[in-house]
Amino acid sequence: MSVVKMENAVKNYKVGKVEVPALRGLTLSIEKGEFTAIAGPSGSGKTTLLNLFGCLDKPTSGKVFIEEHDIITLNPDQLADVRNHHIGFIFQSFNLIPVLTAFENVEFPLVLLNELPAHRKTRVMEMLESVGIGDLAGRRPGEMSGGQQQRVAIARALVKHPDYVLADEPTANIDTKTGQEILDLMREMNQKHKTTFIFSTHDPKVMRFARRLIMIRDGQIESDERQ
């Protein structure tokens, strides 16, 4: 079953009076439980593809389906609702809220979903424990290492049980050893919770680690291999 798919998706951007193509008619489907890396050189269209899958942008033409909804038909409030309920995000810069503790950062998506406080507390602590930082619940991001912050970001992405998680260069701002630990953790979460992961990456070790590797060049799929 597809959790997200696109059909002949085209995305163009205006640069002054010039229209620049970012995606040139992509057709692609991601199935439930996949652990997929999307790779390619700078300017290949990886970020644009993730933005469409994340309901952060709409295609110029073509279709992008999430939960059988074609996102081009949704208004901004409906797109936000899809993001809140169905998609988790992990960013290379972590994007944690500096004034909030690890617990509060992970809790934030559940607050947006109006979950009851008792349920929020239980769920957040379960997720912090599952990513190995339950003892850091009271620390703020500035009091944690890069690897610890990325673990908080993973817990935040998974706490609402999303249909899939988009990870933009998740190992870019951490050292090699920590990056491998983060990849191992995400693989464990994928296997344990059957959560679908979609990575955008330049990192060869992420490409090797993925079970499916989609190479993009000039806004088109160059290769699509399962490993």
Long-range contacts (C-beta under 8 A, 24 or more apart in sequence): 1-31, 1-32, 2-29, 2-30, 2-31, 2-32, 2-65, 3-30, 3-31, 3-32, 3-66, 3-67, 3-163, 3-164, 3-196, 4-29, 4-30, 4-53, 4-64, 4-65, 4-66, 4-163, 4-164, 4-198, 5-29, 5-30, 5-64, 5-65, 6-52, 6-53, 6-59, 6-62, 6-63, 6-64, 6-65, 7-62, 7-63, 7-64, 7-65, 8-61, 8-62, 8-63, 9-52, 9-59, 9-61, 9-62, 9-63, 9-64, 10-59, 10-60, 10-61, 10-62, 11-45, 11-48, 11-52, 11-57, 11-59, 11-60, 11-219, 12-60, 21-219, 22-48, 22-219, 23-48, 23-49, 23-52, 23-59, 23-219, 23-220, 24-218, 24-219, 24-220, 25-62, 25-220, 26-62, 26-219, 26-220, 26-221, 28-214, 28-221, 28-224, 30-164, 30-196, 30-198, 31-196, 32-163, 32-194, 32-196, 33-190, 33-194, 33-195, 33-196, 34-196, 34-197, 34-198, 34-211, 34-212, 35-186, 35-187, 35-190, 35-196, 35-197, 35-210, 35-211, 35-212, 36-196, 36-197, 36-198, 36-199, 36-210, 36-211, 36-212, 36-213, 36-214, 37-199, 37-200, 37-201, 37-206, 37-207, 37-209, 37-210, 37-212, 37-213, 37-214, 38-198, 38-199, 38-200, 38-201, 38-214, 38-216, 39-200, 39-201, 39-202, 39-206, 39-207, 39-213, 39-214, 39-215, 39-216, 40-215, 40-216, 40-217, 40-222, 41-217, 42-202, 44-216, 44-217, 44-218, 44-219, 45-216, 45-218, 45-219, 45-220, 46-200, 46-216, 47-168, 47-200, 48-219, 49-200, 49-216, 50-166, 50-168, 50-198, 50-200, 53-87, 53-164, 53-166, 53-198, 54-83, 54-87, 54-89, 54-166, 55-79, 55-80, 55-82, 55-83, 55-87, 56-83, 66-163, 67-163, 84-109, 84-112, 84-113, 84-160, 85-113, 85-160, 85-162, 86-162, 86-163, 86-164, 87-162, 87-163, 87-164, 87-165, 87-166, 88-156, 88-157, 88-158, 88-160, 88-162, 88-164, 88-165, 88-166, 88-195, 89-157, 89-165, 89-166, 89-167, 89-168, 90-150, 90-153, 90-154, 90-157, 90-165, 90-166, 90-167, 90-168, 90-170, 91-153, 91-168, 92-168, 92-169, 92-170, 92-172, 92-173, 93-173, 94-141, 94-146, 94-149, 94-150, 94-152, 94-153, 94-173, 95-153, 96-141, 96-149, 96-152, 96-153, 96-156, 97-141, 98-140, 98-141, 98-142, 99-140, 100-140, 101-137, 101-138, 101-139, 101-140, 102-128, 102-133, 102-136, 102-137, 102-138, 102-139, 102-140, 102-141, 102-144, 102-152, 102-155, 103-128, 103-137, 103-138, 105-141, 105-152, 105-156, 106-152, 106-155, 106-156, 106-159, 107-159, 108-156, 109-156, 109-159, 109-160, 110-159, 110-160, 113-160, 123-159, 124-155, 124-159, 127-155, 127-158, 127-159, 128-152, 128-155, 130-155, 130-189, 130-192, 131-155, 131-185, 131-189, 132-185, 145-178, 146-173, 146-174, 146-175, 146-178, 147-174, 147-175, 147-178, 147-181, 147-182, 150-174, 150-178, 150-182, 151-182, 151-185, 154-182, 154-185, 154-186, 154-189, 158-189, 158-193, 158-195, 161-193, 161-195, 162-195, 163-196, 164-195, 164-196, 164-197, 164-198, 165-195, 165-196, 165-197, 165-198, 166-198, 166-200, 167-197, 167-198, 167-199, 167-200, 168-199, 168-200, 169-200, 169-201, 169-202, 169-203, 170-199, 170-201, 170-206, 171-201, 171-203, 171-205, 171-206, 172-202, 172-203, 176-205, 179-203, 179-205, 180-205, 183-209
